[in-house]
Amino acid sequence: MNAPESSAAQRFATELAEACAPFPGSRKVHTQQAVTTPQGPLKIHVPMREIALSNGERVSVYDCTGPYTDPAVAVDVRRGLPGPRAEWVAARGDTEAYTGRSHDVQDDGGVRTPQGAARLEALRAQAAGLQRTPRRAKAGANVTQLHYARRGIVTPEMAFVAEREMGQREWMAAHLGNAEREARLRGDGRGARIPAVITPEWVRGEVAAGRAVIPANINHPELEPMAIGRNFLVKVNANIGNSALSSGVEEEVGKLVWSLRWGADTVMDLSTGNHIHTTRDWIVRNSPVPIGTVPIYQALEKVGGVAEDLSWAIFRDTLIEQAEQGVDYFTIHAGLRLPFINLTADRRTGIVSRGGSILAKWCITHHKENFLYTHFEEICEIMKAYDVSFSLGDGLRPGSLADANDEAQFAELRTLGELTKLAWQHDVQTMIEGPGHVPMHLIQANMDEQLKHCHEAPFYTLGPLTIDIAAGYDHIASAIGAAMIGWMGTAMLCYVTPKEHLGLPDRDDVKQGLIAYKIAAHAADVAKGHPGARARDDAISAARFEFRWEDQFNLGLDPDTARSYHDETLPKEAAKHAHFCSMCGPKFCSMKITQDVRDYSEAQKKEAEAGMAAKSAEFKAAGGEFYIPIQPA
Amino acid sequence: MNAPESSAAQRFATELAEACAPFPGSRKVHTQQAVTTPQGPLKIHVPMREIALSNGERVSVYDCTGPYTDPAVAVDVRRGLPGPRAEWVAARGDTEAYTGRSHDVQDDGGVRTPQGAARLEALRAQAAGLQRTPRRAKAGANVTQLHYARRGIVTPEMAFVAEREMGQREWMAAHLGNAEREARLRGDGRGARIPAVITPEWVRGEVAAGRAVIPANINHPELEPMAIGRNFLVKVNANIGNSALSSGVEEEVGKLVWSLRWGADTVMDLSTGNHIHTTRDWIVRNSPVPIGTVPIYQALEKVGGVAEDLSWAIFRDTLIEQAEQGVDYFTIHAGLRLPFINLTADRRTGIVSRGGSILAKWCITHHKENFLYTHFEEICEIMKAYDVSFSLGDGLRPGSLADANDEAQFAELRTLGELTKLAWQHDVQTMIEGPGHVPMHLIQANMDEQLKHCHEAPFYTLGPLTIDIAAGYDHIASAIGAAMIGWMGTAMLCYVTPKEHLGLPDRDDVKQGLIAYKIAAHAADVAKGHPGARARDDAISAARFEFRWEDQFNLGLDPDTARSYHDETLPKEAAKHAHFCSMCGPKFCSMKITQDVRDYSEAQKKEAEAGMAAKSAEFKAAGGEFYIPIQPA
């Protein structure tokens, strides 16, 4: 980055402001919900985005953007977001504040030069206002949502999720219209069981069964809780990472907020190199969505990038470091066992998971079993003291069609199933990561194996990519697989950007990847028959049919792009009210016909006996409206 | 267009040149094939694109670009392409040249002003070198590929198709490698029956059964024959149309060639307004792929856009006009029957097919049965005299999820099945058009209904779009449905561009739409288990794994974009030979690991008994290569 600090800072401030702008025609609304908790009644405020249509209707949609996009809230990224969850956690009385682990320069990759030290100091200064006193479970306590759920306790987090998933179903049901249509379009849940009304008690049941995860570290009070499970809306994760020479908090938080704007339900911070700890302070304190990490990445930095120098002690310390910061879920590659490594020797693309290859390197160097596997229960002890959820990593996922569904992949998957049971014995919330590169005809087998061996623990897949030759367009090649596996039962889809296999995604790549995945997730929700999921489609189709152009733009996934595409062909403001579009033009409009058809249909009923001649003449006379001369431009 | 004629012409000449540039690392090759025909032996030359890899391997891929992208051929768009098929047609001796229907100004929308007349004259002048003497079947003869096929005649067209579909399977088989992998990845044809070796005789059988169509008008000698059928590679169609104020032949042919470059197997000319006939002269004479049209569009222009003024006489004359020009397939909305129109009255989005709504308007105005239905056999008589194939249009396709799979849609589909049988009685080649907007869980039902009622006649679908809310990204929302229905048995996919529902696609939209659909088609071919389809994926995965960056770019669907994405992150030429990528960087590389794993695996076999300590030390020593200090930029 050659731009002077000041102008760079300016640029990132501008980008952050762009990411925070309200969507056109939309405003942030909060539904109020009274919840009874063991500690007494509680009011929760669940955010939604309300889109006002030109016909007076209002459509509310699920909203991941938190206080961002709400002009009423001024966010100072150097102080962090408000923490409404703090009182919920405190009220439970099973946690204690304590003097956490103190920051070590190694947490930020260490310093080798005076300049390096100065730089770290400058960046740490930007995190000064973001330091919080960590909490942990009191001795002997278990503070996971799973633990509460199994004891019949409905938490505010569960109530929040219920309200959020329920959305405006009354409106939706009303909007969806006639019974014939609903019967015809009834979804195929393929084993999903989604109730018409979502209650906090039902959410508790899903969490208790391990079918849903609510990633919610007690040290992440800024969180707006969400659930990941096959009976919930399909969620999307976006990966972000620090810039090699980060200009600071505005730049990194800008990436987070940009992801939220385009629909990221969770965000994974995959930062590497220097300043990982400080970057994470910036991210977590400013995130209303769950933050996930792959702790082995930071551990590797602490040992100078030499995998075989990794140790349980360093890894354990890293888990606590990140748990105290408030990370909500950890990718842990504990299923990559020593005996499985040989199974990858004949693969077309070997081991492509970065975490997986780090651990494989460690295992074969020491010829020892994976220390994440041997220390798994110790990891559970840490997770349950903070309610960090497991995302059990698929270190042996296929990196090409050729390696899909091979023994290496499935041997690891079966092991993840065993580890799920172990994690559940500790009441630690758990989800399972999946591939990767899988041709369409082998996707169902992945879902079946996961359901069979992992006991319905939420599946969290990367794509899968359905072909290998789409370099530059892998967000599309993988959105196909993502939509299919989402329909089959996958709970969360990790996005893929156009830069996959080629480079690091920029701002627009992140947007393109997220929109492709919101399409996949919504297609899955519609196919599953998620109640009301289709209401937004019906609303936009009605707008399209009635030539309410602004409504069509605003109901879409990307109003700005839709509007600009329309304007390229028909720029004039008038065209947005015109009862025609650029496809057929003013001379002829296929939509216009239908009114004639309806009139005809009516007339027919009325005068079934009427003579042809009369009718013919009558319509002939009406034919004039059908030929509108084009105005000279 | 405000640019002066000259600069506009310059721009279009440049764009045409861009579209003709050979792909990086690729060259046009032709396989020679000796064919025995009833008229004696014949040599055919089938084009393919050969990609030379840096490791000495050569990968050949299916090529739609004809003489374009071949530097050895200089194309003059005002004279048209050479016509190798002319001798094949003439040799059959069942056709005759005749003085065709003479050009009527109405064919080009008529002229109302002196300027209009002058403009038409100027544009016609650009078609002067493209006029050909039309041929038709001799009295009583039937010149369709279906007619020959049913009589056991293998035509040069069938032989050409066989060679083209076969491609380099020997190489592919060799490349695909070990048996375990092939068994594991064996496709699921879902009823498709694709032989390991494709012979001209097998192609004949598919055509004879009506399962495949070879659109090949006898007046289109420039054609490189291709087949559309569920047992062939899934094909992609691109729609193009004339510009309101066309600058001339270079502009319109430029759109055609651009579509071919990105993989259009057929192109539909959906021109409207003025100069339709002249534009078609330009397109057909310069097209190596089949050209399809919707004749009702031109007929409507001839009656000033007043649907109720349409008549069989005008329509019939338009069919002959276009058949003489060499159009290979016609979309005919003959299945939209009067009784079905009322079924659309309660739809969310009524009738969205332009052709469908034109005919609905005509039917309800006159309260008469659709004249395309009542005159269907007369249409067949025309089609078989030129071998124009039917693409039976779905005028009642759903325009929203809400209308998917309703009685209006399926009633029309069943009628298309009846018409297919009628067309086959005349030996007229026939394919069936399909939707539209369909949620994932209703796609299989569309395929099942089509197979059941249309007797395996090739299905040709638009998308389907799996959601309605993706305005600006409908190429992605529909690529999901297209990949699925392609796997289920659809033979050709009509592309959707990002401008769908919003405006007219520009040059980049056409490219984006085509690449999304090549992804969908290839994903379907891989899932169906088309022999060798996966070989290109294996080749690119091997290149990816071995850090052969240039090979990875050149084997992809869009080498230029892949290269530019890579260069954004690692611009240096050196990086293209680097044994690492930007995802993990030089300090750590997951791909690099696998070599260690292979060595380890080898070593283990060799010295199963060797002590841990020794091995540990050995790998520790090797660990050095694992930490490569980053060079200062």
Interface residues (C-beta under 8 A of the other chain):
Chain A: G177 N178 R181 R184 L185 G187 D188 T272 G273 L300 G304 G305 V306 A307 E308 I341 N342 T344 A345 D346 R347 R348 T349 G350 I351 V352 S353 R354 G356 S357 I358 A360 K361 I364 T365 H366 H367 K368 G399 S400 L401 A402 A404 N405 D406 H437 P439 M440 H441 L442 T466 I467 D468 I469 A470 A471 G472 Y473 H475 I476 A477 A479 I480 A483 M484 W487 P498 K499 H501 L502 G503 L504 D506 I515 A516 I519 A520 H522 A523 A524 V526 A527 K528 G529 R534 R536 D537 D538 I540 S541 A542 R544 F545 Q552 F553 L555 G556 L557 D558 T561 A562 Y565 H566 D567 E568 T569 L570 C581 S582 M583 C584 G585 K587 F588 C589 S590 M591 K592 I593 T594 D596 V597 R598 Y600 S601 Q604 M612 K615 S616 F619 K620 G623 F626 Y627
Chain B: G177 N178 R181 R184 L185 G187 D188 T272 G273 L300 G304 G305 V306 A307 E308 I341 N342 T344 A345 D346 R347 R348 T349 G350 I351 V352 S353 R354 G356 S357 I358 A360 K361 I364 T365 H366 H367 K368 G399 S400 L401 A402 A404 N405 D406 H437 P439 M440 H441 L442 T466 I467 D468 I469 A470 A471 G472 Y473 H475 I476 A477 A479 I480 A483 M484 W487 P498 K499 H501 L502 G503 L504 D506 I515 A516 I519 A520 H522 A523 A524 V526 A527 K528 G529 R534 R536 D537 D538 I540 S541 A542 R544 F545 Q552 F553 L555 G556 L557 D558 T561 A562 Y565 H566 D567 E568 T569 L570 C581 S582 M583 C584 G585 K587 F588 C589 S590 M591 K592 I593 T594 D596 V597 R598 Y600 S601 Q604 M612 K615 S616 F619 K620 G623 F626 Y627
